[in-house]
C-alpha cells in the first residue's frame, strides 16, 4: 500500500543524517510527493489561488481518502496564466483538499504558500529546498 504524503515527510524528518533523508526520500517519493515538493520550491510554478488555507471539510472519519493519483490529476488546472476562472480554480483546489487526509491537505496548502518547513510547529523543518535539490534537481528547473 502506498504511504500518505505526511507519512513520508514525517519519516524523512525523523532521520538525523542528511544522506539518510536523501536516500529515504528518493526511495519513497512517488509522483504526488514530487508534485507537492515542486509546488513548494519551484519558483516557476505558481498556483492562481489566494494565500492561506481555504475553508474546506476534512475527509470525515470512516471514509477512506481518495487515492492520491486520482486526487492530484486536476492540480494543473490551478496554475496561473490559463483560461480557467479563478473561482473555478479555488473550487477545484478545495475539492482536492477534501479528498485527502487532514495532514496531507494541510501539507498541500503549505506547499501552495511555500511554508512547508514552518507547518505544524516546524514538524517538517528538514524538508528544505536544499534537500529537494539534492534528491530531485529536475523538479526545480
Phi, psi and omega in degrees: 000137180288139179285158173281160181300315182297327178294318178294316179298315181297314180295320178299316184287341177286338182283131183279326185271130181301319180297324176293320177298316179299312181298315181296315181296319178297321180291330189246004184272098173272178189308317184290326176296315178297323178298315179297315179295323178294317178300323183285320192241351178270110184294343181278346180255123180223127177277144180270065184224150178292155178293147176100175182272121178286162176289127178209157178271126178293144177307119187294152176302142179092342177254128179288137173298154179292154175301137185302324180299321179288320184294315187280355185298335183256007182297330181297337179293338187274000181286160178290163173064040167233175187275003181282129179299147184300321179299320178295319178300317180296320179295319178297315181298316178298320177299321177297311182302321184288348179262354182263166169295160182301316181295318179294324177297318179294323177295317180297319176298317179293323178296319178303322183263004182058043181235027182300320184291343179254003182289143174050063179055039177062032179299333182248032185296340180272359177272065187270166177297321180294326175295315180296319177299320180292326182276312189222068183300333182294334183277353181256002181275000000 
